[in-house]
C-alpha cells in the first residue's frame, strides 16, 4: 500500500488536539507534514509559534519530516503563505486537512454578529481559502486530497453552537461541489465529524463521555482519505471512540402534484411527503 508515503500534506490547526494527532500520525506513516497553527486560544484570540514548533519537534524526534507555519487560514495572504511553505520546503502539496477552528459558543438569543463572523471566517472562509490555494496545484499534477473537519453540531445541531454548526454544515456544502468539480483531475474531497476529547470539547460534554473518545481513533481514518488508494469522494464520516460510520442525506419518493396544490391538499398528503420508510440516497435533481 502506497498510502501517504512521500506525500506532502498540510494540516491546519495542527498545534494541538486533533490537528496534532493528524500531523503525528501522518508523519509516522511517511507523509511530509506542514504543521500550521496560529498559536491562539480556543476562542481565536492571541497568537504564537510555540504550538506548531512543538509538534514539528515531536515529528522530527520520531524520525519524520515536518515544517511549521503560523499564518491564519482566514485571509487570502495567510492561505497562500501556508501553501508556499509546503512548496518551499518540499516542492509540492498533495493533501489538505482543513482542521483549524475556534469556538465562540452562546445561545442564539445572545449570539452577537462578531461571534458569528469570527467563527465563519476561520471555519468556512478558512476552508474555502485553503482549498482554493491548493486547487491549482492539485489540478496541475492530477492528484489531490481534501479532508474537511465538519462536526455533528453542523450535521445535527447543538445548543449554543448556531455559528459553529452553520460553518461546519457549510463545509459539507463546499465539499459536495469540490467532489464534483475535482473528479476528472483525481481530486477527492470528503469530511469527517470527529468525536474526541480535546480543548475544543472539554466543557461541551461530560468527562465520563469524553474519556471514551481519545483523539487517536480519528487520525487513521483522516489519513486513509488522503491516500492514493482511497477513491471515496463527497462523503461525510462520523469518527470517534472506535466507531466510524458514514452520514448521508436521503430522500423519499415524495408526492407529485399535477397542478399547484391547495393548502388542504398539501396538508392531506403531508404524511406521504415526510415518510422516509423507503428513502434512498439523495442526489441532485439537476
MIDRENTI-358659 format. One line per field, with one value per atom (N, C-alpha, C): y negated, x negated, z negated; residue in three letters. Coordinates in steps of 0.02 Angstrom, whole numbers, plus 50000, padded with zeros to 5 digits. Example, Ala and Ser with C-alpha at 12.3 -4.5 7.8 and 13.67 -1.06 7.14 Angstrom:
BEGIN
v: [50284 50225 50165 50112 50053 49998]
u: [49340 49385 49340 49358 49316 49355]
w: [49610 49610 49610 49646 49643 49606]
residu: [ala ala ala ser ser ser]
//
This chain:
BEGIN
v: [50060 50000 49938 49894 49833 49784 49782 49738 49665 49634 49564 49557 49611 49611 49560 49512 49461 49405 49409 49357 49298 49238 49177 49157 49154 49141 49080 49034 48976 48991 48981 48989 48922 48891 48827 48838 48792 48800 48862 48875 48937 48930 48874 48864 48899 48926 48961 49002 49040 49077 49125 49126 49172 49156 49092 49074 49102 49099 49128 49203 49236 49308 49325 49286 49297 49290 49236 49222 49277 49298 49350 49416 49434 49498 49497 49442 49436 49444 49410 49415 49485 49520 49587 49638 49622 49668 49639 49591 49570 49506 49469 49406 49351 49300 49239 49188 49163 49126 49052 49009 48938 48929 48913 48904 48830 48814 48745 48734 48681 48661 48588 48550 48479 48470 48522 48520 48481 48471 48434 48478 48447 48484 48514 48549 48584 48536 48475 48427 48386 48403 48370 48310 48291 48234 48254 48206 48219 48254 48262 48296 48314 48360 48380 48436 48451 48502 48567 48566 48623 48687 48682 48742 48780 48745 48778 48803 48764 48785 48849 48855 48914 48977 48972 49030 49049 48999 49012 49047 49024 49055 49128 49141 49210 49254 49228 49267 49282 49232 49242 49288 49284 49330 49402 49411 49478 49501 49460 49478 49456 49415 49392 49325 49302 49238 49190 49130 49080 49011 48962 48892 48853 48800 48761 48701 48681 48619 48589 48523 48489 48441 48446 48399 48416 48366 48376 48402 48450 48477 48430 48379 48336 48279 48274 48222 48254 48222 48247 48251 48199 48197 48255 48268 48322 48390 48402 48466 48475 48422 48426 48441 48411 48421 48493 48521 48590 48638 48628 48671 48658 48595 48579 48613 48621 48657 48729 48761 48829 48832 48786 48785 48769 48722 48704 48760 48795 48847 48913 48930 48997 48998 48940 48937 48959 48974 48996 48994 49003 49013 49063 49114 49167 49175 49152 49162 49103 49093 49038 49063 49050 49063 48995 48976 48912 48922 48915 48931 48869 48814 48755 48731 48712 48689 48654 48616 48582 48591 48575 48578 48510 48489 48432 48452 48499 48528 48481 48477 48442 48458 48452 48466 48418 48438 48396 48328 48329 48267 48217 48242 48200 48193 48226 48226 48155 48138 48073 48082 48030 48033 48044 48016 48027 48101 48133 48204 48246 48227 48262 48255 48194 48181 48212 48210 48238 48314 48348 48421 48439 48402 48414 48402 48350 48332 48385 48417 48469 48535 48558 48624 48624 48585 48589 48550 48487 48448 48479 48501 48533 48597 48637 48698 48682 48629 48607 48582 48537 48506 48558 48605 48656 48703 48722 48766 48730 48666 48626 48620 48615 48607 48670 48729 48791 48815 48791 48818 48817 48761 48761 48811 48822 48871 48942 48955 49020 49034 48985 48993 49005 48967 48973 49042 49070 49135 49194 49180 49234 49276 49244 49280 49230 49244 49202 49234 49223 49250 49195 49183 49134 49167 49156 49180 49119 49108 49055 49081 49042 49058 49027 49067 49043 49062 49065 49080 49107 49148 49169 49109 49055 48993 48964 48972 48949 48998 49062 49113 49118 49111 49124 49066 49017 48961 48973 48919 48923 48856 48858 48796 48752 48688 48640 48637 48674 48675 48660 48610 48591 48568 48528 48503 48560 48601 48657 48709 48726 48775 48753 48689 48664 48667 48649 48651 48723 48768 48838 48870 48852 48876 48846 48784 48752 48788 48816 48853 48916 48946 49004 48982 48925 48899 48884 48858 48844 48908 48958 49020 49056 49049 49082 49057 48992 48964 48978 48975 48990 49062 49108 49178 49185 49146 49148 49117 49057 49020 49051 49086 49114 49184 49216 49287 49302 49261 49277 49267 49231 49220 49261 49312 49355 49314 49266 49228 49251 49279 49306 49262 49252 49211 49247 49252 49285 49246 49267 49234 49286 49269 49310 49265 49294 49261 49298 49272 49309 49303 49357 49356 49373 49323 49334 49285 49305 49262 49216 49152 49101 49038 48986 48923 48891 48911 48885 48916 48975 49011 49020 48996 49012 48990 48937 48915 48920 48959 48967 49032 49082 49148 49170 49214 49239 49275 49271 49302 49377 49410 49482 49502 49457 49469 49456 49401 49384 49434 49465 49515 49574 49584 49639 49619 49557 49531 49504 49546 49522 49502 49447 49423 49473 49520 49567 49608 49616 49656 49622 49556 49519 49515 49507 49493 49546 49611 49660 49653 49634 49626 49565 49510 49450 49465 49501 49518 49562 49611 49653 49612 49562 49520 49477 49474 49437 49482 49547 49593 49598 49626 49640 49694 49741 49796 49775 49723 49701 49675 49699 49675 49639 49632 49601 49526 49499 49427 49405 49346 49320 49353 49382 49418 49386 49400 49375 49434 49434 49489 49462 49492 49478 49529 49503 49546 49530 49581 49570 49629 49639 49691 49761 49770 49835 49844 49799 49804 49761 49786 49748 49765 49713 49727 49668 49684 49633 49602 49536 49499 49470 49475 49450 49425 49385 49361 49411 49421 49467 49430 49461 49432 49487 49470 49519 49506 49546 49537 49473 49453 49391 49393 49336 49328 49283 49299 49257 49229 49164 49131 49111 49128 49111 49036 49006 48935 48906 48840 48811 48831 48861 48888 48833 48850 48806 48820 48777 48787 48852 48867 48929 48990 48987 49045 49058 49005 49014 49045 49020 49046 49120 49138 49207 49257 49233 49279 49270 49231 49216 49279 49329 49390 49426 49422 49452 49412 49346 49303 49315 49329 49335 49407 49456 49527 49549 49568 49590 49666 49703 49775 49811 49784 49815 49767 49725 49674 49705 49671 49691 49634 49649 49598 49539 49479 49419 49402 49366 49343 49278 49241 49178 49190 49149 49157 49128 49093 49061 49111]
u: [49958 50000 49956 49966 49926 49944 50009 50031 50015 49981 49961 49885 49851 49778 49751 49713 49683 49729 49792 49840 49833 49848 49845 49916 49927 49995 49994 50038 50047 50102 50088 50139 50146 50204 50214 50238 50221 50239 50206 50144 50111 50067 50073 50031 50055 50115 50141 50202 50228 50289 50287 50342 50348 50298 50286 50238 50169 50149 50085 50084 50139 50144 50138 50171 50167 50096 50063 49995 49947 49952 49907 49919 49982 49997 49974 49989 49968 49893 49856 49783 49759 49794 49773 49781 49823 49832 49802 49756 49715 49732 49783 49800 49753 49745 49709 49763 49760 49816 49800 49846 49843 49889 49859 49896 49914 49976 49998 50036 50019 50059 50044 50097 50090 50064 50074 50049 50093 50156 50202 50240 50285 50326 50386 50428 50485 50535 50538 50586 50556 50494 50463 50420 50418 50378 50305 50260 50189 50157 50091 50053 49985 49951 49885 49857 49794 49761 49749 49756 49735 49773 49838 49879 49857 49853 49832 49761 49717 49647 49640 49681 49678 49697 49748 49770 49717 49689 49635 49577 49560 49505 49520 49583 49602 49596 49617 49614 49541 49499 49428 49394 49411 49382 49401 49459 49482 49456 49414 49386 49426 49478 49519 49498 49535 49520 49578 49563 49616 49586 49628 49609 49667 49652 49704 49725 49787 49814 49862 49863 49901 49954 49970 50016 50090 50133 50204 50236 50281 50316 50371 50386 50444 50430 50368 50351 50321 50330 50301 50225 50196 50123 50099 50136 50117 50121 50175 50183 50129 50113 50061 49993 49981 49917 49911 49966 49965 49946 49977 49961 49890 49868 49799 49749 49766 49722 49712 49766 49760 49717 49729 49691 49618 49604 49535 49496 49530 49496 49491 49543 49546 49561 49575 49584 49652 49698 49764 49813 49877 49928 49979 49994 50038 50102 50101 50159 50170 50233 50251 50303 50289 50338 50360 50421 50448 50475 50430 50446 50450 50420 50417 50486 50494 50559 50556 50608 50616 50687 50699 50766 50785 50845 50875 50947 50954 51019 51063 51126 51178 51245 51297 51364 51380 51426 51444 51472 51507 51534 51478 51422 51366 51313 51323 51272 51259 51195 51175 51151 51157 51132 51057 51022 50949 50933 50969 50956 50974 51027 51047 50992 50971 50923 50855 50832 50767 50765 50817 50819 50825 50867 50873 50806 50771 50709 50655 50651 50599 50621 50681 50703 50721 50771 50796 50754 50740 50696 50627 50601 50535 50534 50587 50591 50592 50629 50631 50563 50533 50470 50414 50411 50359 50370 50433 50448 50433 50449 50436 50361 50321 50249 50214 50240 50208 50236 50295 50331 50290 50258 50221 50163 50132 50077 50104 50162 50193 50211 50241 50261 50201 50149 50090 50058 50056 50023 50071 50136 50185 50193 50186 50194 50205 50253 50263 50313 50304 50349 50365 50430 50451 50496 50481 50524 50547 50612 50641 50658 50645 50668 50736 50789 50856 50870 50932 50949 51020 51033 51101 51146 51116 51155 51180 51141 51162 51211 51203 51246 51314 51313 51374 51394 51349 51364 51341 51330 51310 51325 51354 51372 51311 51318 51264 51212 51223 51173 51203 51246 51276 51222 51175 51121 51076 51055 51010 51045 51108 51144 51156 51172 51183 51119 51062 50999 50980 50990 50972 51017 51081 51126 51106 51083 51061 51003 50959 50902 50925 50980 51008 51035 51069 51092 51034 50980 50921 50891 50883 50850 50894 50960 51003 50987 50977 50960 50888 50842 50772 50765 50803 50800 50822 50873 50897 50846 50822 50778 50707 50688 50621 50614 50671 50670 50625 50628 50590 50515 50495 50424 50399 50437 50417 50409 50453 50455 50516 50505 50559 50569 50632 50647 50698 50682 50726 50725 50766 50767 50772 50744 50753 50782 50827 50854 50824 50770 50735 50770 50768 50790 50728 50701 50638 50632 50594 50581 50522 50536 50485 50504 50463 50481 50543 50560 50621 50683 50678 50737 50737 50685 50677 50735 50771 50827 50894 50894 50956 50991 50952 50980 50953 50989 50967 50900 50860 50793 50798 50847 50852 50866 50898 50910 50847 50812 50751 50695 50695 50643 50645 50701 50709 50690 50666 50654 50583 50533 50465 50455 50420 50410 50376 50339 50300 50344 50408 50453 50468 50461 50485 50432 50369 50315 50308 50314 50306 50359 50420 50472 50458 50439 50421 50364 50314 50257 50276 50320 50341 50372 50412 50445 50395 50333 50280 50236 50249 50205 50220 50172 50182 50236 50240 50287 50360 50372 50441 50473 50533 50572 50635 50641 50700 50701 50759 50764 50836 50844 50910 50946 50908 50939 50921 50963 50953 50953 50904 50897 50894 50931 50925 50875 50825 50770 50755 50753 50734 50750 50710 50723 50722 50687 50684 50736 50785 50836 50818 50834 50828 50888 50929 50987 51002 51032 51048 51116 51120 51183 51199 51262 51281 51352 51368 51436 51477 51540 51584 51646 51680 51742 51792 51856 51908 51937 51985 52017 52059 52084 52121 52187 52213 52278 52271 52304 52304 52375 52380 52444 52447 52501 52509 52521 52552 52567 52544 52532 52515 52567 52546 52595 52625 52682 52713 52679 52690 52664 52690 52755 52785 52751 52737 52705 52635 52598 52532 52540 52587 52599 52618 52663 52688 52634 52584 52532 52465 52467 52405 52370 52407 52376 52338 52362 52326 52262 52268 52210 52153 52170 52119 52098 52131 52117 52050 52004 51937 51928 51982 51975 51945 51953 51924 51876 51843 51798 51736 51709 51646 51596 51534 51481 51499 51493 51512 51465 51491 51449 51478 51436 51458 51509 51562 51612 51588 51531 51506 51467]
w: [50000 50000 50000 50050 50054 49999 49982 49928 49941 49892 49899 49899 49910 49910 49960 49935 49977 49998 49980 49997 49949 49975 49936 49916 49851 49826 49779 49792 49749 49699 49635 49583 49547 49554 49520 49449 49405 49335 49304 49322 49303 49240 49205 49147 49084 49085 49027 49046 48998 49008 49067 49104 49161 49216 49229 49281 49267 49204 49184 49196 49178 49190 49264 49306 49378 49402 49381 49403 49382 49319 49294 49329 49340 49373 49445 49480 49550 49557 49513 49515 49500 49455 49435 49491 49541 49598 49662 49654 49710 49745 49723 49754 49731 49773 49755 49736 49676 49648 49638 49662 49646 49585 49529 49466 49460 49478 49473 49408 49373 49314 49299 49289 49272 49201 49160 49092 49044 49062 49019 48970 48933 48886 48921 48883 48912 48945 48919 48948 49005 49024 49080 49063 49000 48980 48969 48980 48969 49027 49023 49075 49046 49078 49056 49098 49090 49131 49094 49028 48988 49004 49016 49026 49089 49144 49206 49201 49171 49164 49123 49071 49029 49067 49108 49147 49199 49231 49279 49245 49185 49147 49131 49111 49096 49158 49214 49276 49294 49290 49308 49259 49195 49146 49161 49192 49210 49278 49309 49374 49434 49422 49478 49505 49555 49588 49578 49557 49546 49546 49561 49559 49529 49492 49459 49500 49489 49519 49468 49463 49411 49438 49502 49532 49518 49526 49517 49582 49574 49633 49656 49616 49629 49677 49702 49751 49813 49870 49932 49927 49896 49889 49845 49791 49746 49781 49816 49852 49904 49941 49991 49959 49901 49867 49841 49818 49793 49849 49908 49965 49989 49986 50006 49960 49897 49850 49874 49896 49922 49984 50030 50092 50081 50037 50023 49990 49945 49906 49945 49982 50012 50087 50116 50188 50214 50170 50192 50134 50150 50099 50128 50090 50114 50074 50011 49969 49923 49904 49859 49809 49745 49692 49664 49680 49656 49585 49537 49468 49423 49443 49399 49379 49316 49294 49227 49214 49150 49126 49063 49035 49004 49016 48981 48965 48919 48904 48864 48882 48844 48875 48835 48862 48918 48961 49018 48995 48938 48911 48896 48872 48853 48907 48964 49017 49042 49046 49073 49145 49184 49253 49254 49205 49202 49192 49145 49133 49194 49228 49289 49342 49355 49409 49396 49333 49317 49329 49309 49317 49391 49428 49500 49536 49515 49550 49544 49487 49478 49509 49492 49516 49590 49608 49677 49726 49710 49754 49757 49700 49699 49740 49736 49777 49851 49868 49938 49962 49923 49944 49950 49903 49907 49966 49977 50034 50100 50102 50162 50174 50121 50127 50153 50134 50157 50224 50243 50301 50366 50385 50448 50448 50391 50386 50394 50363 50370 50443 50477 50546 50592 50581 50624 50619 50559 50550 50557 50564 50573 50511 50453 50390 50333 50291 50232 50185 50122 50072 50021 50009 49959 49908 49845 49791 49751 49749 49709 49640 49589 49521 49511 49519 49503 49430 49411 49341 49337 49287 49275 49259 49235 49223 49288 49342 49408 49440 49426 49457 49422 49355 49316 49270 49262 49217 49146 49110 49040 49006 48949 48915 48904 48919 48908 48963 49018 49071 49140 49143 49208 49256 49233 49276 49299 49252 49266 49310 49294 49333 49404 49413 49481 49522 49491 49526 49545 49499 49511 49564 49564 49617 49684 49683 49744 49777 49736 49763 49801 49778 49814 49882 49883 49948 49994 49967 50008 50036 49994 50018 50070 50065 50114 50184 50191 50256 50276 50228 50243 50268 50239 50261 50333 50353 50423 50470 50452 50497 50499 50447 50445 50474 50488 50507 50567 50619 50679 50670 50618 50604 50545 50525 50469 50404 50395 50333 50294 50236 50195 50133 50114 50056 50012 49948 49900 49835 49788 49722 49668 49611 49550 49496 49458 49399 49339 49312 49259 49191 49154 49084 49043 49009 48972 48915 48865 48807 48822 48832 48845 48808 48814 48780 48810 48872 48904 48874 48845 48820 48745 48710 48639 48595 48614 48573 48610 48665 48704 48687 48666 48649 48581 48546 48481 48486 48433 48432 48444 48413 48421 48494 48531 48603 48642 48627 48664 48651 48593 48577 48625 48657 48705 48776 48784 48851 48859 48853 48865 48938 48951 49019 49066 49038 49080 49126 49109 49152 49218 49221 49280 49334 49315 49363 49418 49404 49458 49513 49495 49545 49588 49557 49594 49642 49618 49660 49719 49708 49763 49819 49801 49852 49891 49868 49903 49946 49945 49980 50055 50091 50162 50172 50125 50132 50123 50086 50074 50138 50151 50208 50184 50119 50090 50103 50120 50129 50118 50088 50075 50017 49971 49915 49848 49798 49730 49682 49638 49590 49519 49474 49403 49375 49339 49316 49243 49201 49132 49088 49035 48987 49016 49071 49104 49159 49162 49214 49274 49333 49394 49437 49453 49494 49539 49596 49645 49630 49640 49633 49702 49723 49789 49789 49838 49847 49887 49867 49901 49926 49974 49999 50013 50006 50021 50090 50109 50174 50175 50117 50112 50147 50162 50194 50254 50309 50368 50378 50380 50393 50466 50500 50571 50580 50530 50530 50463 50460 50395 50343 50287 50239 50195 50169 50119 50052 50004 49937 49908 49919 49894 49926 49990 50024 49996 49983 49952 49883 49844 49777 49779 49824 49828 49849 49886 49910 49874 49820 49784 49758 49736 49711 49766 49828 49885 49901 49895 49910 49860 49798 49745 49730 49758 49743 49772 49730 49752 49747 49738 49728 49788 49848 49908 49943 49903 49932 49963 50011 50044 50039 50055 50051 50094 50065 50101 50157 50207 50263 50290 50324 50353 50408 50410 50464 50530 50530 50591 50633]
residu: [unk unk unk unk unk unk unk unk unk unk unk unk unk unk unk unk unk unk unk unk unk unk unk unk unk unk unk unk unk unk unk unk unk unk unk unk unk unk unk unk unk unk unk unk unk unk unk unk unk unk unk unk unk unk unk unk unk unk unk unk unk unk unk unk unk unk unk unk unk unk unk unk unk unk unk unk unk unk unk unk unk unk unk unk unk unk unk unk unk unk unk unk unk unk unk unk unk unk unk unk unk unk unk unk unk unk unk unk unk unk unk unk unk unk unk unk unk unk unk unk unk unk unk unk unk unk unk unk unk unk unk unk unk unk unk unk unk unk unk unk unk unk unk unk unk unk unk unk unk unk unk unk unk unk unk unk unk unk unk unk unk unk unk unk unk unk unk unk unk unk unk unk unk unk unk unk unk unk unk unk unk unk unk unk unk unk unk unk unk unk unk unk unk unk unk unk unk unk unk unk unk unk unk unk unk unk unk unk unk unk unk unk unk unk unk unk unk unk unk unk unk unk unk unk unk unk unk unk unk unk unk unk unk unk unk unk unk unk unk unk unk unk unk unk unk unk unk unk unk unk unk unk unk unk unk unk unk unk unk unk unk unk unk unk unk unk unk unk unk unk unk unk unk unk unk unk unk unk unk unk unk unk unk unk unk unk unk unk unk unk unk unk unk unk unk unk unk unk unk unk unk unk unk unk unk unk unk unk unk unk unk unk unk unk unk unk unk unk unk unk unk unk unk unk unk unk unk unk unk unk unk unk unk unk unk unk unk unk unk unk unk unk unk unk unk unk unk unk unk unk unk unk unk unk unk unk unk unk unk unk unk unk unk unk unk unk unk unk unk unk unk unk unk unk unk unk unk unk unk unk unk unk unk unk unk unk unk unk unk unk unk unk unk unk unk unk unk unk unk unk unk unk unk unk unk unk unk unk unk unk unk unk unk unk unk unk unk unk unk unk unk unk unk unk unk unk unk unk unk unk unk unk unk unk unk unk unk unk unk unk unk unk unk unk unk unk unk unk unk unk unk unk unk unk unk unk unk unk unk unk unk unk unk unk unk unk unk unk unk unk unk unk unk unk unk unk unk unk unk unk unk unk unk unk unk unk unk unk unk unk unk unk unk unk unk unk unk unk unk unk unk unk unk unk unk unk unk unk unk unk unk unk unk unk unk unk unk unk unk unk unk unk unk unk unk unk unk unk unk unk unk unk unk unk unk unk unk unk unk unk unk unk unk unk unk unk unk unk unk unk unk unk unk unk unk unk unk unk unk unk unk unk unk unk unk unk unk unk unk unk unk unk unk unk unk unk unk unk unk unk unk unk unk unk unk unk unk unk unk unk unk unk unk unk unk unk unk unk unk unk unk unk unk unk unk unk unk unk unk unk unk unk unk unk unk unk unk unk unk unk unk unk unk unk unk unk unk unk unk unk unk unk unk unk unk unk unk unk unk unk unk unk unk unk unk unk unk unk unk unk unk unk unk unk unk unk unk unk unk unk unk unk unk unk unk unk unk unk unk unk unk unk unk unk unk unk unk unk unk unk unk unk unk unk unk unk unk unk unk unk unk unk unk unk unk unk unk unk unk unk unk unk unk unk unk unk unk unk unk unk unk unk unk unk unk unk unk unk unk unk unk unk unk unk unk unk unk unk unk unk unk unk unk unk unk unk unk unk unk unk unk unk unk unk unk unk unk unk unk unk unk unk unk unk unk unk unk unk unk unk unk unk unk unk unk unk unk unk unk unk unk unk unk unk unk unk unk unk unk unk unk unk unk unk unk unk unk unk unk unk unk unk unk unk unk unk unk unk unk unk unk unk unk unk unk unk unk unk unk unk unk unk unk unk unk unk unk unk unk unk unk unk unk unk unk unk unk unk unk unk unk unk unk unk unk unk unk unk unk unk unk unk unk unk unk unk unk unk unk unk unk unk unk unk unk unk unk unk]
//
